[in-house]
Amino acid sequence: MSFADCKSHKNDSEELVYEVRNWFSECGNNGIASASSIWDDYNYFYTDLYEQGIDKGFKPKDVDRLPIGEFITKIKSWNSENR
């Protein structure tokens, strides 16, 4: 038994969010926001990330290549400011 239940997302990012969100729910994590809400927040975050990066002299490729630690810090900051 592999304990992995692969879900098809058709190489579509929004569908992936839906599948992962539902997988968390199926694993007993109740109270999770809707997939649509998660997708919207993801897009709002990225819009803000690019706008802030440009304001600080970053080009889009710089934002795309942020080190994971810096990216996580930005996510935490965005969440605290937007919740």
Phi and psi restraints in degrees (range 20) as a CNS / XPLOR table:
assign (resid 1 and name C) (resid 2 and name N)
       (resid 2 and name CA) (resid 2 and name C) 1.0 -95.5 20.0 2
assign (resid 2 and name N) (resid 2 and name CA)
       (resid 2 and name C) (resid 3 and name N) 1.0 -16.3 20.0 2
assign (resid 2 and name C) (resid 3 and name N)
       (resid 3 and name CA) (resid 3 and name C) 1.0 59.4 20.0 2
assign (resid 3 and name N) (resid 3 and name CA)
       (resid 3 and name C) (resid 4 and name N) 1.0 23.1 20.0 2
assign (resid 3 and name C) (resid 4 and name N)
       (resid 4 and name CA) (resid 4 and name C) 1.0 -120.9 20.0 2
assign (resid 4 and name N) (resid 4 and name CA)
       (resid 4 and name C) (resid 5 and name N) 1.0 125.8 20.0 2
assign (resid 4 and name C) (resid 5 and name N)
       (resid 5 and name CA) (resid 5 and name C) 1.0 -117.2 20.0 2
assign (resid 5 and name N) (resid 5 and name CA)
       (resid 5 and name C) (resid 6 and name N) 1.0 89.7 20.0 2
assign (resid 5 and name C) (resid 6 and name N)
       (resid 6 and name CA) (resid 6 and name C) 1.0 -67.5 20.0 2
assign (resid 6 and name N) (resid 6 and name CA)
       (resid 6 and name C) (resid 7 and name N) 1.0 137.5 20.0 2
assign (resid 6 and name C) (resid 7 and name N)
       (resid 7 and name CA) (resid 7 and name C) 1.0 -116.7 20.0 2
assign (resid 7 and name N) (resid 7 and name CA)
       (resid 7 and name C) (resid 8 and name N) 1.0 141.1 20.0 2
assign (resid 7 and name C) (resid 8 and name N)
       (resid 8 and name CA) (resid 8 and name C) 1.0 -79.4 20.0 2
assign (resid 8 and name N) (resid 8 and name CA)
       (resid 8 and name C) (resid 9 and name N) 1.0 133.7 20.0 2
assign (resid 8 and name C) (resid 9 and name N)
       (resid 9 and name CA) (resid 9 and name C) 1.0 -121.6 20.0 2
assign (resid 9 and name N) (resid 9 and name CA)
       (resid 9 and name C) (resid 10 and name N) 1.0 5.5 20.0 2
assign (resid 9 and name C) (resid 10 and name N)
       (resid 10 and name CA) (resid 10 and name C) 1.0 55.2 20.0 2
assign (resid 10 and name N) (resid 10 and name CA)
       (resid 10 and name C) (resid 11 and name N) 1.0 29.8 20.0 2
assign (resid 10 and name C) (resid 11 and name N)
       (resid 11 and name CA) (resid 11 and name C) 1.0 56.3 20.0 2
assign (resid 11 and name N) (resid 11 and name CA)
       (resid 11 and name C) (resid 12 and name N) 1.0 33.4 20.0 2
assign (resid 11 and name C) (resid 12 and name N)
       (resid 12 and name CA) (resid 12 and name C) 1.0 -117.0 20.0 2
assign (resid 12 and name N) (resid 12 and name CA)
       (resid 12 and name C) (resid 13 and name N) 1.0 120.6 20.0 2
assign (resid 12 and name C) (resid 13 and name N)
       (resid 13 and name CA) (resid 13 and name C) 1.0 -59.5 20.0 2
assign (resid 13 and name N) (resid 13 and name CA)
       (resid 13 and name C) (resid 14 and name N) 1.0 -43.3 20.0 2
assign (resid 13 and name C) (resid 14 and name N)
       (resid 14 and name CA) (resid 14 and name C) 1.0 -64.9 20.0 2
assign (resid 14 and name N) (resid 14 and name CA)
       (resid 14 and name C) (resid 15 and name N) 1.0 -39.3 20.0 2
assign (resid 14 and name C) (resid 15 and name N)
       (resid 15 and name CA) (resid 15 and name C) 1.0 -65.4 20.0 2
assign (resid 15 and name N) (resid 15 and name CA)
       (resid 15 and name C) (resid 16 and name N) 1.0 -36.6 20.0 2
assign (resid 15 and name C) (resid 16 and name N)
       (resid 16 and name CA) (resid 16 and name C) 1.0 -61.1 20.0 2
assign (resid 16 and name N) (resid 16 and name CA)
       (resid 16 and name C) (resid 17 and name N) 1.0 -44.2 20.0 2
assign (resid 16 and name C) (resid 17 and name N)
       (resid 17 and name CA) (resid 17 and name C) 1.0 -58.9 20.0 2
assign (resid 17 and name N) (resid 17 and name CA)
       (resid 17 and name C) (resid 18 and name N) 1.0 -44.4 20.0 2
assign (resid 17 and name C) (resid 18 and name N)
       (resid 18 and name CA) (resid 18 and name C) 1.0 -59.0 20.0 2
assign (resid 18 and name N) (resid 18 and name CA)
       (resid 18 and name C) (resid 19 and name N) 1.0 -48.0 20.0 2
assign (resid 18 and name C) (resid 19 and name N)
       (resid 19 and name CA) (resid 19 and name C) 1.0 -66.6 20.0 2
assign (resid 19 and name N) (resid 19 and name CA)
       (resid 19 and name C) (resid 20 and name N) 1.0 -43.1 20.0 2
assign (resid 19 and name C) (resid 20 and name N)
       (resid 20 and name CA) (resid 20 and name C) 1.0 -67.0 20.0 2
assign (resid 20 and name N) (resid 20 and name CA)
       (resid 20 and name C) (resid 21 and name N) 1.0 -42.4 20.0 2
assign (resid 20 and name C) (resid 21 and name N)
       (resid 21 and name CA) (resid 21 and name C) 1.0 -58.3 20.0 2
assign (resid 21 and name N) (resid 21 and name CA)
       (resid 21 and name C) (resid 22 and name N) 1.0 -45.0 20.0 2
assign (resid 21 and name C) (resid 22 and name N)
       (resid 22 and name CA) (resid 22 and name C) 1.0 -69.9 20.0 2
assign (resid 22 and name N) (resid 22 and name CA)
       (resid 22 and name C) (resid 23 and name N) 1.0 -32.5 20.0 2
assign (resid 22 and name C) (resid 23 and name N)
       (resid 23 and name CA) (resid 23 and name C) 1.0 -62.8 20.0 2
assign (resid 23 and name N) (resid 23 and name CA)
       (resid 23 and name C) (resid 24 and name N) 1.0 -45.1 20.0 2
assign (resid 23 and name C) (resid 24 and name N)
       (resid 24 and name CA) (resid 24 and name C) 1.0 -58.4 20.0 2
assign (resid 24 and name N) (resid 24 and name CA)
       (resid 24 and name C) (resid 25 and name N) 1.0 -42.0 20.0 2
assign (resid 24 and name C) (resid 25 and name N)
       (resid 25 and name CA) (resid 25 and name C) 1.0 -64.2 20.0 2
assign (resid 25 and name N) (resid 25 and name CA)
       (resid 25 and name C) (resid 26 and name N) 1.0 -42.7 20.0 2
assign (resid 25 and name C) (resid 26 and name N)
       (resid 26 and name CA) (resid 26 and name C) 1.0 -64.6 20.0 2
assign (resid 26 and name N) (resid 26 and name CA)
       (resid 26 and name C) (resid 27 and name N) 1.0 -24.4 20.0 2
assign (resid 26 and name C) (resid 27 and name N)
       (resid 27 and name CA) (resid 27 and name C) 1.0 -85.0 20.0 2
assign (resid 27 and name N) (resid 27 and name CA)
       (resid 27 and name C) (resid 28 and name N) 1.0 7.2 20.0 2
assign (resid 27 and name C) (resid 28 and name N)
       (resid 28 and name CA) (resid 28 and name C) 1.0 97.4 20.0 2
assign (resid 28 and name N) (resid 28 and name CA)
       (resid 28 and name C) (resid 29 and name N) 1.0 5.9 20.0 2
assign (resid 28 and name C) (resid 29 and name N)
       (resid 29 and name CA) (resid 29 and name C) 1.0 -86.0 20.0 2
assign (resid 29 and name N) (resid 29 and name CA)
       (resid 29 and name C) (resid 30 and name N) 1.0 93.9 20.0 2
assign (resid 29 and name C) (resid 30 and name N)
       (resid 30 and name CA) (resid 30 and name C) 1.0 -87.5 20.0 2
assign (resid 30 and name N) (resid 30 and name CA)
       (resid 30 and name C) (resid 31 and name N) 1.0 160.2 20.0 2
assign (resid 30 and name C) (resid 31 and name N)
       (resid 31 and name CA) (resid 31 and name C) 1.0 82.8 20.0 2
assign (resid 31 and name N) (resid 31 and name CA)
       (resid 31 and name C) (resid 32 and name N) 1.0 15.8 20.0 2
assign (resid 31 and name C) (resid 32 and name N)
       (resid 32 and name CA) (resid 32 and name C) 1.0 -78.0 20.0 2
assign (resid 32 and name N) (resid 32 and name CA)
       (resid 32 and name C) (resid 33 and name N) 1.0 141.3 20.0 2
assign (resid 32 and name C) (resid 33 and name N)
       (resid 33 and name CA) (resid 33 and name C) 1.0 -60.0 20.0 2
assign (resid 33 and name N) (resid 33 and name CA)
       (resid 33 and name C) (resid 34 and name N) 1.0 161.0 20.0 2
assign (resid 33 and name C) (resid 34 and name N)
       (resid 34 and name CA) (resid 34 and name C) 1.0 -66.1 20.0 2
assign (resid 34 and name N) (resid 34 and name CA)
       (resid 34 and name C) (resid 35 and name N) 1.0 156.1 20.0 2
assign (resid 34 and name C) (resid 35 and name N)
       (resid 35 and name CA) (resid 35 and name C) 1.0 -59.4 20.0 2
assign (resid 35 and name N) (resid 35 and name CA)
       (resid 35 and name C) (resid 36 and name N) 1.0 -38.5 20.0 2
assign (resid 35 and name C) (resid 36 and name N)
       (resid 36 and name CA) (resid 36 and name C) 1.0 -63.0 20.0 2
assign (resid 36 and name N) (resid 36 and name CA)
       (resid 36 and name C) (resid 37 and name N) 1.0 -41.0 20.0 2
assign (resid 36 and name C) (resid 37 and name N)
       (resid 37 and name CA) (resid 37 and name C) 1.0 -66.1 20.0 2
assign (resid 37 and name N) (resid 37 and name CA)
       (resid 37 and name C) (resid 38 and name N) 1.0 -42.8 20.0 2
assign (resid 37 and name C) (resid 38 and name N)
       (resid 38 and name CA) (resid 38 and name C) 1.0 -62.6 20.0 2
assign (resid 38 and name N) (resid 38 and name CA)
       (resid 38 and name C) (resid 39 and name N) 1.0 -44.7 20.0 2
assign (resid 38 and name C) (resid 39 and name N)
       (resid 39 and name CA) (resid 39 and name C) 1.0 -61.2 20.0 2
assign (resid 39 and name N) (resid 39 and name CA)
       (resid 39 and name C) (resid 40 and name N) 1.0 -44.2 20.0 2
assign (resid 39 and name C) (resid 40 and name N)
       (resid 40 and name CA) (resid 40 and name C) 1.0 -61.8 20.0 2
assign (resid 40 and name N) (resid 40 and name CA)
       (resid 40 and name C) (resid 41 and name N) 1.0 -47.1 20.0 2
assign (resid 40 and name C) (resid 41 and name N)
       (resid 41 and name CA) (resid 41 and name C) 1.0 -60.1 20.0 2
assign (resid 41 and name N) (resid 41 and name CA)
       (resid 41 and name C) (resid 42 and name N) 1.0 -41.1 20.0 2
assign (resid 41 and name C) (resid 42 and name N)
       (resid 42 and name CA) (resid 42 and name C) 1.0 -57.5 20.0 2
assign (resid 42 and name N) (resid 42 and name CA)
       (resid 42 and name C) (resid 43 and name N) 1.0 -46.4 20.0 2
assign (resid 42 and name C) (resid 43 and name N)
       (resid 43 and name CA) (resid 43 and name C) 1.0 -69.7 20.0 2
assign (resid 43 and name N) (resid 43 and name CA)
       (resid 43 and name C) (resid 44 and name N) 1.0 -37.8 20.0 2
assign (resid 43 and name C) (resid 44 and name N)
       (resid 44 and name CA) (resid 44 and name C) 1.0 -62.8 20.0 2
assign (resid 44 and name N) (resid 44 and name CA)
       (resid 44 and name C) (resid 45 and name N) 1.0 -43.2 20.0 2
assign (resid 44 and name C) (resid 45 and name N)
       (resid 45 and name CA) (resid 45 and name C) 1.0 -59.5 20.0 2
assign (resid 45 and name N) (resid 45 and name CA)
       (resid 45 and name C) (resid 46 and name N) 1.0 -49.3 20.0 2
assign (resid 45 and name C) (resid 46 and name N)
       (resid 46 and name CA) (resid 46 and name C) 1.0 -64.1 20.0 2
assign (resid 46 and name N) (resid 46 and name CA)
       (resid 46 and name C) (resid 47 and name N) 1.0 -37.3 20.0 2
assign (resid 46 and name C) (resid 47 and name N)
       (resid 47 and name CA) (resid 47 and name C) 1.0 -60.8 20.0 2
assign (resid 47 and name N) (resid 47 and name CA)
       (resid 47 and name C) (resid 48 and name N) 1.0 -48.2 20.0 2
assign (resid 47 and name C) (resid 48 and name N)
       (resid 48 and name CA) (resid 48 and name C) 1.0 -63.1 20.0 2
assign (resid 48 and name N) (resid 48 and name CA)
       (resid 48 and name C) (resid 49 and name N) 1.0 -40.7 20.0 2
assign (resid 48 and name C) (resid 49 and name N)
       (resid 49 and name CA) (resid 49 and name C) 1.0 -60.2 20.0 2
assign (resid 49 and name N) (resid 49 and name CA)
       (resid 49 and name C) (resid 50 and name N) 1.0 -45.3 20.0 2
assign (resid 49 and name C) (resid 50 and name N)
       (resid 50 and name CA) (resid 50 and name C) 1.0 -67.8 20.0 2
assign (resid 50 and name N) (resid 50 and name CA)
       (resid 50 and name C) (resid 51 and name N) 1.0 -41.5 20.0 2
assign (resid 50 and name C) (resid 51 and name N)
       (resid 51 and name CA) (resid 51 and name C) 1.0 -63.8 20.0 2
assign (resid 51 and name N) (resid 51 and name CA)
       (resid 51 and name C) (resid 52 and name N) 1.0 -43.8 20.0 2
assign (resid 51 and name C) (resid 52 and name N)
       (resid 52 and name CA) (resid 52 and name C) 1.0 -65.5 20.0 2
assign (resid 52 and name N) (resid 52 and name CA)
       (resid 52 and name C) (resid 53 and name N) 1.0 -39.6 20.0 2
assign (resid 52 and name C) (resid 53 and name N)
       (resid 53 and name CA) (resid 53 and name C) 1.0 -62.4 20.0 2
assign (resid 53 and name N) (resid 53 and name CA)
       (resid 53 and name C) (resid 54 and name N) 1.0 -44.1 20.0 2
assign (resid 53 and name C) (resid 54 and name N)
       (resid 54 and name CA) (resid 54 and name C) 1.0 -63.4 20.0 2
assign (resid 54 and name N) (resid 54 and name CA)
       (resid 54 and name C) (resid 55 and name N) 1.0 -40.0 20.0 2
assign (resid 54 and name C) (resid 55 and name N)
       (resid 55 and name CA) (resid 55 and name C) 1.0 -61.3 20.0 2
assign (resid 55 and name N) (resid 55 and name CA)
       (resid 55 and name C) (resid 56 and name N) 1.0 -26.8 20.0 2
assign (resid 55 and name C) (resid 56 and name N)
       (resid 56 and name CA) (resid 56 and name C) 1.0 -101.8 20.0 2
assign (resid 56 and name N) (resid 56 and name CA)
       (resid 56 and name C) (resid 57 and name N) 1.0 14.5 20.0 2
assign (resid 56 and name C) (resid 57 and name N)
       (resid 57 and name CA) (resid 57 and name C) 1.0 87.6 20.0 2
assign (resid 57 and name N) (resid 57 and name CA)
       (resid 57 and name C) (resid 58 and name N) 1.0 7.8 20.0 2
assign (resid 57 and name C) (resid 58 and name N)
       (resid 58 and name CA) (resid 58 and name C) 1.0 -81.1 20.0 2
assign (resid 58 and name N) (resid 58 and name CA)
       (resid 58 and name C) (resid 59 and name N) 1.0 144.2 20.0 2
assign (resid 58 and name C) (resid 59 and name N)
       (resid 59 and name CA) (resid 59 and name C) 1.0 -93.3 20.0 2
assign (resid 59 and name N) (resid 59 and name CA)
       (resid 59 and name C) (resid 60 and name N) 1.0 159.6 20.0 2
assign (resid 59 and name C) (resid 60 and name N)
       (resid 60 and name CA) (resid 60 and name C) 1.0 -51.4 20.0 2
assign (resid 60 and name N) (resid 60 and name CA)
       (resid 60 and name C) (resid 61 and name N) 1.0 -38.1 20.0 2
assign (resid 60 and name C) (resid 61 and name N)
       (resid 61 and name CA) (resid 61 and name C) 1.0 -67.0 20.0 2
assign (resid 61 and name N) (resid 61 and name CA)
       (resid 61 and name C) (resid 62 and name N) 1.0 -28.4 20.0 2
assign (resid 61 and name C) (resid 62 and name N)
       (resid 62 and name CA) (resid 62 and name C) 1.0 -65.8 20.0 2
assign (resid 62 and name N) (resid 62 and name CA)
       (resid 62 and name C) (resid 63 and name N) 1.0 -42.8 20.0 2
assign (resid 62 and name C) (resid 63 and name N)
       (resid 63 and name CA) (resid 63 and name C) 1.0 -65.2 20.0 2
assign (resid 63 and name N) (resid 63 and name CA)
       (resid 63 and name C) (resid 64 and name N) 1.0 -41.4 20.0 2
assign (resid 63 and name C) (resid 64 and name N)
       (resid 64 and name CA) (resid 64 and name C) 1.0 -63.5 20.0 2
assign (resid 64 and name N) (resid 64 and name CA)
       (resid 64 and name C) (resid 65 and name N) 1.0 -23.6 20.0 2
assign (resid 64 and name C) (resid 65 and name N)
       (resid 65 and name CA) (resid 65 and name C) 1.0 -109.7 20.0 2
assign (resid 65 and name N) (resid 65 and name CA)
       (resid 65 and name C) (resid 66 and name N) 1.0 22.0 20.0 2
assign (resid 65 and name C) (resid 66 and name N)
       (resid 66 and name CA) (resid 66 and name C) 1.0 -59.2 20.0 2
assign (resid 66 and name N) (resid 66 and name CA)
       (resid 66 and name C) (resid 67 and name N) 1.0 139.0 20.0 2
assign (resid 66 and name C) (resid 67 and name N)
       (resid 67 and name CA) (resid 67 and name C) 1.0 -60.9 20.0 2
assign (resid 67 and name N) (resid 67 and name CA)
       (resid 67 and name C) (resid 68 and name N) 1.0 148.1 20.0 2
assign (resid 67 and name C) (resid 68 and name N)
       (resid 68 and name CA) (resid 68 and name C) 1.0 -56.6 20.0 2
assign (resid 68 and name N) (resid 68 and name CA)
       (resid 68 and name C) (resid 69 and name N) 1.0 -39.4 20.0 2
assign (resid 68 and name C) (resid 69 and name N)
       (resid 69 and name CA) (resid 69 and name C) 1.0 -62.3 20.0 2
assign (resid 69 and name N) (resid 69 and name CA)
       (resid 69 and name C) (resid 70 and name N) 1.0 -43.1 20.0 2
assign (resid 69 and name C) (resid 70 and name N)
       (resid 70 and name CA) (resid 70 and name C) 1.0 -67.2 20.0 2
assign (resid 70 and name N) (resid 70 and name CA)
       (resid 70 and name C) (resid 71 and name N) 1.0 -39.3 20.0 2
assign (resid 70 and name C) (resid 71 and name N)
       (resid 71 and name CA) (resid 71 and name C) 1.0 -62.0 20.0 2
assign (resid 71 and name N) (resid 71 and name CA)
       (resid 71 and name C) (resid 72 and name N) 1.0 -45.2 20.0 2
assign (resid 71 and name C) (resid 72 and name N)
       (resid 72 and name CA) (resid 72 and name C) 1.0 -63.3 20.0 2
assign (resid 72 and name N) (resid 72 and name CA)
       (resid 72 and name C) (resid 73 and name N) 1.0 -40.7 20.0 2
assign (resid 72 and name C) (resid 73 and name N)
       (resid 73 and name CA) (resid 73 and name C) 1.0 -59.6 20.0 2
assign (resid 73 and name N) (resid 73 and name CA)
       (resid 73 and name C) (resid 74 and name N) 1.0 -41.8 20.0 2
assign (resid 73 and name C) (resid 74 and name N)
       (resid 74 and name CA) (resid 74 and name C) 1.0 -67.1 20.0 2
assign (resid 74 and name N) (resid 74 and name CA)
       (resid 74 and name C) (resid 75 and name N) 1.0 -37.4 20.0 2
assign (resid 74 and name C) (resid 75 and name N)
       (resid 75 and name CA) (resid 75 and name C) 1.0 -62.9 20.0 2
assign (resid 75 and name N) (resid 75 and name CA)
       (resid 75 and name C) (resid 76 and name N) 1.0 -47.3 20.0 2
assign (resid 75 and name C) (resid 76 and name N)
       (resid 76 and name CA) (resid 76 and name C) 1.0 -60.4 20.0 2
assign (resid 76 and name N) (resid 76 and name CA)
       (resid 76 and name C) (resid 77 and name N) 1.0 -43.7 20.0 2
assign (resid 76 and name C) (resid 77 and name N)
       (resid 77 and name CA) (resid 77 and name C) 1.0 -62.9 20.0 2
assign (resid 77 and name N) (resid 77 and name CA)
       (resid 77 and name C) (resid 78 and name N) 1.0 -46.3 20.0 2
assign (resid 77 and name C) (resid 78 and name N)
       (resid 78 and name CA) (resid 78 and name C) 1.0 -60.9 20.0 2
assign (resid 78 and name N) (resid 78 and name CA)
       (resid 78 and name C) (resid 79 and name N) 1.0 -43.6 20.0 2
assign (resid 78 and name C) (resid 79 and name N)
       (resid 79 and name CA) (resid 79 and name C) 1.0 -61.4 20.0 2
assign (resid 79 and name N) (resid 79 and name CA)
       (resid 79 and name C) (resid 80 and name N) 1.0 -43.3 20.0 2
assign (resid 79 and name C) (resid 80 and name N)
       (resid 80 and name CA) (resid 80 and name C) 1.0 -68.0 20.0 2
assign (resid 80 and name N) (resid 80 and name CA)
       (resid 80 and name C) (resid 81 and name N) 1.0 -30.4 20.0 2
assign (resid 80 and name C) (resid 81 and name N)
       (resid 81 and name CA) (resid 81 and name C) 1.0 -83.4 20.0 2
assign (resid 81 and name N) (resid 81 and name CA)
       (resid 81 and name C) (resid 82 and name N) 1.0 -21.0 20.0 2
assign (resid 81 and name C) (resid 82 and name N)
       (resid 82 and name CA) (resid 82 and name C) 1.0 -116.8 20.0 2
assign (resid 82 and name N) (resid 82 and name CA)
       (resid 82 and name C) (resid 83 and name N) 1.0 15.6 20.0 2
